[in-house]
């Protein structure tokens, strides 16, 4: 009885693998033909004109403390709940971070949103670095939106 159970489990787990593997042997021409057949079955789609999008004016609020735009030294730099390595990770630093003037035992405080803060090692905070070559090397924290998200601006040189 136990053997039949395990045999049934193995067969049921192996069946999807066999069907997936067979689809990988189609040539690009066969895939194109199948796609064209499927498109002819669906018919044309007349979605109508695109909806008009009105952008509501964004309300800016001042940040609760003075902050400066900086970058983390490394991509995907962890942010901590407290100024110590063993603290809980509360997020990952984006390419631009709003750092405060608060430094505690080699750790710099980062404004995440509203009145939520995190900590990053002071040595891992560098001057702002743009992601794209030729982009403005200037970054300014402009405030927070209504949801508390920190907003940045990149004025021209």
C-alpha positions, 0 to 999 in steps of 0.5 A: 500500500505504501509503495503504491502511494509513493508511486502515485506521488512520483508520477503526479510530480513528474507529469508536469515536468514532461509536458513542460519539457516537450514545449521547449523543443519547438522551433522559433518558426513553429512558435510564430505559427502557433502565435499567429493561429492564437491571434487569429482565434482572438480576433482584433481588439478595439479598445477605443481611445486611451483614457485621459489621465489628469494628474492631481497637483502633488502636495509637498510637505517639509521633512520633519528634520533637515536632510541631505541627499546622498547615495549608499556606497554599495548597491542594495546596502541594508538599512537597520532599525538601530545603529548596530550591525546585529539590529533588524534589517528594515529595508534596503537603501535606494540609489539616493537616500535622505540622510540627517545630521544625526551620527551615533558611534559611526552610524548615520540616520536616514529618513525613510518616510514621515517620521520613520528612520533607519540607520546606515554605517557612516562609512557607507554614505557617499556623495550622490551618484546618478545611475545614468552617465551624463545625468545631473550630479546634483540631488536635492530633497524637496520634501515629502508627499501626502503619503510621507514618501521622501521626494528628490529633485535633480536640478540641471548643472 
